[in-house]
Amino acid sequence: MSSPVPSSAPSWFVRAGARAWRCAPAPAQVRAFHASLPDYAPTPLTELPAVAAELGVGRVFVKDESCRLGLPAFKALGASWAVHRILAERAARGAAPGVLTLVTATDGNHGRAVARMARRLGQRAHVFVPQGVHPRAVAAIAAEQAQVTEVEGTYDEAVRQAARAGAGADAVLVQDTAWPGYERIPGWIVEGYSTLCAEIDEQLAAAGISGPDLVGVPVGVGSLAQAVITHYRSRPAGGGPALLSVEPQAAACVLRSLARGLPLSIATGPTAMAGLNCGTPSSIAWPHLSGGLDAAVAVSDADSARAAEVLAGAGVSSGPCGAASLAGLRAVLTGAGAGERRAALGLGPASVVVLLSTEGTAANPHPLPRPGQDGPGAR
């Protein structure tokens, strides 16, 4: 059930019943695979006591993905597991040895992760990049020895072009969004993200906390949110944390889809949150988003800029996409209607909140607007 909000409130959607929704868990062997990689280490879970005091909750933690498997974003978790599965299945089928071209479209981080895996494993990579990705992010992909094709169009157009290229001989599409007929490999990518959630469980337990009351997740097509929902909604007992998705106002495809009750493709605008600038939810993510997500909120680039400054002050390197989760939490828990939103999420003065900061500043060189100024995504 959705709840209308006043026009002065943030762009927001909430419904009851999400914590009763259930799904199958991620495969247990994913964490063991990542732990076997030479550069694996759990990323930090940093406490933000000043934010907790500001927002009137018990404790706030941020999962800092600014250095994951040698790259400045969480995407390497999904790319590494998916490429591992692709190559293992080819070998099991007795495919002739030879170099494979791993093809993908990206707003930056996923493409660089696929290119890194290809280079490490002696494969090729061909990465399609839409308009709006910073030249330094494009250069970082090329530095992984990938072929880069810059597309004169949106992320969705880059995906379409990558899909055509991935259908060629000795090529495979390694895309982190799904559509009917292309869902297996995106499913492996989502499975790869489960390691992040397993680490959070262990880190909270080490702090004497049984689990979070709210998890905030930045959302593009919804694949990371699908992994988070799977982790918390696959447990046999009821309850679990409230799950909040956060998107740019310029590209709120999940929020608008939830409000309509069906997956929508929307026109997106420019935003500093380039990795979240996606217009269509992933087909395999949508059942999880529509079933297990408690709420969704959209934030401006200026909101993200303010949140990034707060995180930097706490010693957390966070790019525009990573800071979106804190921006979303602040939007929900402050301003007009905050009491109703807080109650809808079941938050009180003792609640524990975990925010996912999905990238460091090195992942997305876009300059953030100064607080009080409109960013490139404001409209």
C-alpha positions as CSV (number, residue, x, y, z in Angstrom):
1,M,0.0,0.0,0.0
2,S,1.5,3.3,-1.0
3,S,1.3,6.5,1.1
4,P,0.8,9.9,-0.6
5,V,3.1,12.7,0.7
6,P,2.7,16.5,0.5
7,S,4.3,18.3,-2.4
8,S,6.9,19.8,0.0
9,A,8.1,16.3,1.0
10,P,10.8,14.5,-0.9
11,S,9.9,12.3,-3.9
12,W,9.0,9.2,-1.9
13,F,7.1,5.9,-2.0
14,V,6.4,3.6,0.9
15,R,4.2,0.5,1.3
16,A,3.5,-2.0,4.0
17,G,4.1,-5.8,3.9
18,A,7.6,-5.8,2.3
19,R,9.2,-7.4,5.4
20,A,6.9,-10.5,5.0
21,W,8.0,-11.1,1.4
22,R,10.4,-14.1,0.9
23,C,12.8,-15.4,-1.7
24,A,15.5,-18.0,-2.1
25,P,19.0,-17.2,-0.7
26,A,22.2,-16.5,-2.7
27,P,24.6,-19.4,-3.2
28,A,26.8,-20.0,-0.2
29,Q,29.9,-20.6,-2.3
30,V,30.1,-16.9,-3.5
31,R,31.8,-15.7,-0.4
32,A,34.3,-18.6,-0.5
33,F,35.1,-17.7,-4.1
34,H,35.8,-14.1,-3.2
35,A,37.9,-15.0,-0.2
36,S,40.1,-17.1,-2.5
37,L,41.1,-14.1,-4.6
38,P,44.5,-12.7,-3.7
39,D,43.4,-9.1,-3.2
40,Y,40.2,-9.9,-1.2
41,A,39.6,-8.2,2.1
42,P,36.3,-7.1,3.7
43,T,35.6,-3.4,3.2
44,P,35.2,-1.2,6.3
45,L,32.0,-0.6,8.1
46,T,32.4,2.9,9.6
47,E,30.2,4.3,12.3
48,L,28.8,7.8,12.0
49,P,27.8,8.9,15.5
50,A,27.2,12.6,14.5
51,V,24.8,11.5,11.8
52,A,22.9,9.2,14.2
53,A,22.6,12.2,16.6
54,E,21.5,14.5,13.8
55,L,18.8,12.1,12.6
56,G,17.6,10.8,16.0
57,V,18.5,7.2,15.6
58,G,20.7,4.9,17.7
59,R,23.6,4.1,15.4
60,V,24.5,4.8,11.8
61,F,27.1,2.8,9.9
62,V,28.3,3.2,6.3
63,K,29.7,0.3,4.3
64,D,32.7,1.9,2.5
65,E,33.2,0.4,-1.0
66,S,35.9,2.9,-2.1
67,C,38.4,0.1,-2.4
68,R,37.0,-3.3,-3.4
69,L,39.3,-5.9,-5.0
70,G,41.7,-3.1,-6.1
71,L,39.0,-1.0,-7.7
72,P,37.1,2.1,-6.3
73,A,33.6,0.6,-6.3
74,F,31.7,-2.6,-5.3
75,K,31.1,-3.7,-8.9
76,A,34.1,-6.0,-8.9
77,L,32.2,-8.4,-6.6
78,G,29.6,-9.1,-9.3
79,A,31.9,-9.0,-12.3
80,S,34.4,-11.4,-10.8
81,W,31.8,-14.0,-9.9
82,A,30.0,-13.8,-13.2
83,V,33.2,-14.1,-15.3
84,H,34.3,-17.0,-13.1
85,R,31.0,-18.8,-13.8
86,I,31.1,-18.0,-17.5
87,L,34.6,-19.4,-18.0
88,A,34.0,-22.4,-15.7
89,E,30.9,-23.4,-17.7
90,R,32.7,-23.0,-21.0
91,A,35.4,-25.3,-19.8
92,A,32.8,-27.8,-18.5
93,R,31.2,-27.9,-21.9
94,G,34.5,-28.7,-23.5
95,A,34.6,-25.4,-25.5
96,A,37.7,-25.0,-27.7
97,P,40.3,-23.0,-25.9
98,G,40.7,-19.5,-27.1
99,V,40.4,-15.8,-26.2
100,L,36.8,-14.6,-25.4
101,T,35.6,-11.0,-25.7
102,L,33.7,-9.9,-22.6
103,V,31.2,-7.2,-23.8
104,T,29.3,-4.8,-21.5
105,A,27.8,-1.4,-21.3
106,T,28.6,0.8,-18.3
107,D,28.2,4.1,-16.6
108,G,31.8,3.5,-15.4
109,N,32.4,1.1,-12.5
110,H,30.9,-2.1,-13.9
111,G,32.7,-1.8,-17.2
112,R,36.0,-1.2,-15.5
113,A,35.5,-4.3,-13.3
114,V,34.7,-6.4,-16.3
115,A,37.8,-5.1,-18.1
116,R,40.0,-5.8,-15.1
117,M,38.8,-9.4,-14.9
118,A,39.3,-9.8,-18.7
119,R,42.9,-8.5,-18.4
120,R,43.7,-10.7,-15.4
121,L,42.4,-13.8,-17.0
122,G,43.9,-13.3,-20.5
123,Q,40.6,-12.4,-22.2
124,R,39.5,-9.3,-24.2
125,A,37.0,-6.7,-23.1
126,H,34.8,-4.4,-25.2
127,V,33.0,-1.7,-23.2
128,F,30.2,0.6,-24.4
129,V,29.9,3.9,-22.6
130,P,27.0,6.3,-22.8
131,Q,27.1,10.1,-22.8
132,G,27.7,11.8,-19.5
133,V,30.5,9.5,-18.2
134,H,33.5,11.5,-17.2
135,P,36.5,11.3,-19.5
136,R,38.7,10.1,-16.7
137,A,36.3,7.2,-16.0
138,V,36.5,6.3,-19.6
139,A,40.3,6.5,-19.6
140,A,40.4,4.2,-16.5
141,I,38.4,1.5,-18.5
142,A,40.8,1.9,-21.5
143,A,43.7,1.6,-19.1
144,E,42.5,-1.9,-18.4
145,Q,43.3,-2.7,-22.0
146,A,39.7,-2.7,-23.0
147,Q,38.3,-1.6,-26.3
148,V,36.0,1.3,-25.5
149,T,33.1,2.5,-27.7
150,E,31.5,5.8,-26.7
151,V,27.8,5.9,-27.5
152,E,25.9,9.1,-28.5
153,G,23.0,8.3,-26.3
154,T,21.8,7.1,-22.9
155,Y,22.8,4.1,-20.8
156,D,19.9,2.1,-22.3
157,E,21.2,2.8,-25.8
158,A,24.7,1.7,-24.7
159,V,23.1,-1.6,-23.4
160,R,21.4,-2.2,-26.7
161,Q,24.6,-1.7,-28.7
162,A,26.6,-3.9,-26.2
163,A,23.9,-6.7,-26.6
164,R,24.4,-6.7,-30.4
165,A,28.2,-6.9,-30.0
166,G,27.9,-9.6,-27.4
167,A,26.0,-11.8,-29.8
168,G,29.1,-12.1,-32.1
169,A,31.4,-15.1,-32.4
170,D,33.8,-15.6,-29.5
171,A,32.0,-12.9,-27.5
172,V,29.7,-13.0,-24.4
173,L,27.6,-10.2,-22.9
174,V,28.4,-9.6,-19.2
175,Q,25.7,-7.1,-18.4
176,D,24.6,-6.1,-14.9
177,T,21.0,-5.6,-16.0
178,A,18.5,-8.2,-17.3
179,W,15.6,-8.4,-19.7
180,P,13.5,-11.2,-20.9
181,G,15.7,-13.7,-22.7
182,Y,18.9,-12.4,-21.0
183,E,18.8,-13.1,-17.3
184,R,21.3,-15.9,-16.4
185,I,24.5,-13.8,-16.4
186,P,22.9,-10.8,-14.7
187,G,21.7,-13.3,-12.0
188,W,25.3,-14.3,-11.4
189,I,26.4,-10.7,-11.1
190,V,23.7,-10.2,-8.4
191,E,24.9,-13.3,-6.6
192,G,28.4,-11.8,-6.5
193,Y,27.1,-8.8,-4.6
194,S,26.0,-11.1,-1.7
195,T,29.5,-11.1,-0.3
196,L,29.0,-7.4,0.7
197,C,26.0,-8.3,2.8
198,A,27.7,-11.3,4.4
199,E,30.5,-9.0,5.5
200,I,28.0,-6.5,7.1
201,D,26.5,-9.3,9.2
202,E,29.9,-10.3,10.5
203,Q,30.9,-6.7,11.2
204,L,27.7,-5.8,13.0
205,A,28.0,-9.0,15.1
206,A,31.6,-8.0,16.0
207,A,30.1,-4.7,17.3
208,G,27.5,-6.6,19.4
209,I,24.6,-5.9,17.0
210,S,22.3,-8.6,15.8
211,G,21.3,-6.8,12.6
212,P,20.2,-3.5,11.2
213,D,16.8,-1.9,11.4
214,L,17.2,-0.1,8.1
215,V,19.5,-0.5,5.1
216,G,19.8,2.3,2.5
217,V,20.9,1.3,-1.0
218,P,21.7,3.5,-4.0
219,V,19.8,2.2,-7.0
220,G,20.4,2.3,-10.8
221,V,18.7,-0.7,-12.5
222,G,18.3,-2.4,-9.1
223,S,20.8,-5.2,-9.2
224,L,22.5,-4.3,-5.9
225,A,19.1,-3.7,-4.3
226,Q,18.1,-7.1,-5.5
227,A,21.1,-8.6,-3.8
228,V,20.4,-6.8,-0.6
229,I,16.7,-7.8,-0.7
230,T,17.7,-11.4,-1.3
231,H,20.0,-11.4,1.7
232,Y,17.5,-10.1,4.1
233,R,14.2,-11.5,2.7
234,S,15.6,-15.1,2.3
235,R,15.7,-15.7,6.0
236,P,13.0,-18.1,7.4
237,A,12.0,-15.9,10.3
238,G,9.8,-12.9,9.8
239,G,10.7,-9.3,10.2
240,G,14.1,-8.1,9.1
241,P,15.2,-4.6,8.4
242,A,13.4,-2.0,6.4
243,L,15.0,-1.5,3.0
244,L,15.2,1.9,1.3
245,S,16.3,2.6,-2.2
246,V,17.8,5.9,-3.2
247,E,17.9,7.3,-6.8
248,P,18.7,10.6,-8.5
249,Q,15.7,12.8,-9.2
250,A,16.8,12.8,-12.8
251,A,16.6,9.0,-13.1
252,A,14.1,7.6,-10.6
253,C,13.0,4.6,-12.6
254,V,12.5,2.4,-9.6
255,L,10.5,4.9,-7.6
256,R,8.2,5.7,-10.5
257,S,7.8,2.0,-11.3
258,L,6.9,1.2,-7.7
259,A,4.4,4.0,-7.7
260,R,2.7,2.6,-10.9
261,G,3.0,-1.0,-9.8
262,L,4.8,-2.1,-13.0
263,P,8.3,-1.7,-14.4
264,L,8.7,1.5,-16.5
265,S,11.3,2.8,-18.9
266,I,11.7,6.6,-18.3
267,A,13.7,9.3,-20.0
268,T,16.6,10.3,-17.8
269,G,18.4,13.6,-17.4
270,P,22.0,14.5,-16.6
271,T,23.2,13.9,-13.1
272,A,26.5,13.8,-11.2
273,M,25.3,10.4,-9.9
274,A,26.3,8.9,-13.3
275,G,26.3,5.3,-12.1
276,L,22.7,5.6,-11.1
277,N,21.6,7.3,-14.3
278,C,19.5,4.4,-15.6
279,G,16.0,4.5,-17.1
280,T,14.8,0.9,-16.9
281,P,14.7,-1.6,-13.9
282,S,16.4,-4.9,-14.5
283,S,13.8,-7.6,-15.3
284,I,15.2,-10.0,-12.6
285,A,15.4,-7.3,-10.0
286,W,11.9,-6.1,-10.5
287,P,10.1,-8.9,-8.6
288,H,12.4,-8.3,-5.7
289,L,12.0,-4.6,-5.8
290,S,8.2,-4.8,-6.0
291,G,8.0,-7.5,-3.4
292,G,10.7,-6.8,-0.8
293,L,11.5,-3.1,-0.9
294,D,9.9,-1.0,1.8
295,A,10.4,2.4,0.4
296,A,12.1,4.5,-2.3
297,V,13.2,8.1,-2.4
298,A,14.8,10.4,-5.0
299,V,17.4,13.0,-4.2
300,S,19.1,15.9,-6.0
301,D,22.7,16.3,-6.9
302,A,22.9,19.0,-4.2
303,D,21.6,16.5,-1.6
304,S,24.4,14.1,-2.7
305,A,27.0,16.8,-2.5
306,R,26.0,17.6,1.1
307,A,26.1,13.9,2.0
308,A,29.5,13.5,0.4
309,E,30.9,16.3,2.5
310,V,29.6,14.7,5.7
311,L,31.1,11.4,4.7
312,A,34.4,13.0,3.9
313,G,34.5,14.6,7.3
314,A,34.1,11.1,8.8
315,G,37.0,9.8,6.8
316,V,34.9,8.0,4.2
317,S,35.7,8.6,0.5
318,S,32.4,8.6,-1.3
319,G,31.5,9.6,-4.8
320,P,28.1,11.0,-5.8
321,C,26.5,7.6,-6.1
322,G,27.9,6.3,-2.9
323,A,26.8,9.4,-1.0
324,A,23.2,9.0,-2.3
325,S,22.3,6.6,0.5
326,L,23.1,9.1,3.2
327,A,21.3,11.8,1.2
328,G,18.2,9.6,1.0
329,L,18.3,8.9,4.7
330,R,18.5,12.6,5.5
331,A,15.7,13.4,3.1
332,V,13.4,10.8,4.7
333,L,14.1,11.6,8.3
334,T,14.1,15.4,8.1
335,G,11.7,18.1,6.8
336,A,8.0,18.1,6.2
337,G,6.3,14.8,7.0
338,A,9.5,13.3,8.5
339,G,7.5,11.9,11.5
340,E,5.2,9.9,9.3
341,R,8.1,8.6,7.1
342,R,10.0,7.6,10.2
343,A,7.0,5.7,11.6
344,A,6.4,4.0,8.2
345,L,10.0,2.6,8.3
346,G,9.7,1.6,12.0
347,L,12.6,3.8,13.1
348,G,13.1,5.0,16.7
349,P,15.8,6.5,18.9
350,A,17.5,3.1,19.3
351,S,17.4,2.0,15.6
352,V,20.5,0.8,13.8
353,V,21.0,2.0,10.2
354,V,23.4,0.7,7.6
355,L,24.1,2.8,4.5
356,L,25.9,1.4,1.4
357,S,28.5,3.8,-0.1
358,T,29.0,2.0,-3.4
359,E,32.0,4.0,-4.7
360,G,34.9,6.2,-3.7
361,T,35.7,9.6,-5.2
362,A,38.2,8.0,-7.6
363,A,35.3,6.1,-9.3
364,N,33.4,9.1,-10.5
365,P,35.4,12.3,-11.1
366,H,32.3,14.5,-11.6
367,P,32.5,17.6,-9.5
368,L,29.7,17.8,-7.0
369,P,27.7,21.1,-6.8
370,R,28.4,23.2,-3.8
371,P,25.6,22.9,-1.2
372,G,22.8,25.3,-2.1
373,Q,23.5,25.2,-5.8
374,D,21.7,23.1,-8.4
375,G,23.7,20.2,-9.8
376,P,23.6,19.0,-13.4
377,G,20.8,16.6,-12.6
378,A,18.5,19.2,-11.0
379,R,15.4,20.0,-13.0
